Amino acid sequence: MNDRSPTQQATHWLTGLERALAQGDVAAAVALFDTDSYWRDLLAFTWNIKTCEGPAAIADMLAAVLDGLKPSNWRIEGEASQDNGMTEAWFTFETALARGRGLLRLRGDKC
């Protein structure tokens, strides 16, 4: 049983992603995503509007951009919410070139 609040759950997941990306560990980052997952990038990582569907596509995108991007400072913005087993939270982050904002949706411990 998960006794974490929605904000604690989202923060825990985001901390894991930040750690994996800082270490350049694409496999550890992708392990945080469910089989049925999506990463919608609106310029921050790919300088394009791109949707990666599934862990393999997310891994390919991260492997292609991670070295020059240096994403960091991942933080939950406000409080996360939870409805029907889905945790949702807005977050902010920085890269070597820009600052960004994203929406995180978790089912259990996976995005």
N, C-alpha and C positions, 0 to 999 in steps of 0.2 A: 504494500500500500504506500502511496506517495503522500507524505504529509506536508509537502511544500505548498506554499501559496502560489498562485499563478505567476506572480512577479518573481518569486524565488526560482520557480521552475524555468521560466524564460531566461533569467540571469544565468542560471547554471548551464543551460544549453549554449547560450551566447559566449560564455567564458570558455567552454570547450571548443567552440569554433574559433575563437580568437587565439587560443593556445595552439591549435593545430595549424592555423594559417601562419602564425608567427614562426613556427618551426618549419614551415614549408612542407608539412605532412598532409598532402592531398588525400591520402587514404584515410587518415584519421578524421579529416574534415568530412569526407563523404560518408563515413560510417555514422555520422549524426543524422543522415537523411534516410527516410523510409524508401522502400522500393518505388512507391507511387509518390514521387516528390517533384517539386519544380523550383527553379531559381530564376526569377524574372529580373533581369538586369536592365536598368534604364540609365545607361551611360556610365555608371560608376566603375564598373570593372572592364567592360569591353568597348566602351565609347560607342555603343550602339544600343538599340533596343533588341534584346535577345532573351528568349525563354529557353532554358535548359530543362529538358524533361528526363527525370530519372538520374540515379547516381552516376552512371557512366558519362552522360552528357555534362553533368556538373563537374565531374573529375576532369574531363577534357578541357572545359573552360578554365578551371582553376589552374591546371598545369600550364596552360598557354599564357596566363596573365599574371600569375602570383609573384614571380620574381621582381618584376618592375613596379608592381602595385603597392606592396608593403602595407596591406590593410591593418589598422590598429584602432585602439581606443573605442572598442565596441561597447555601447552602453544602452540599457533599457531606458526609454523615454516615458516617464509617467508610470502608471500602473498597468500591468497586464490584466487581461480579462479571461474568463473561462466560461464556455457554454457547450453543452452536449459533448463533453470530453475533449474539446478543442481549446487550447490555450493560445491567445493572440496577444502580441505585444509590438509596439513600435520601438525602433531602436535607431541609434545614430552610430556612425563610424567615420574614420578618416582613412585616406589613402595617401600615397606620396604626391598625388596631384590634386586631390579634391576632398571635400566632405560629403557625406551622403546620409540618407535616411532610408530605413526599410521597414517592412512589415514581416513579422515572424509568426508562423502558425505551427503549433506543435500538437501532435496526437501522441500522448504518452511522452516518451523521451526522444521522439524522432520528429524531425521537421517534415 
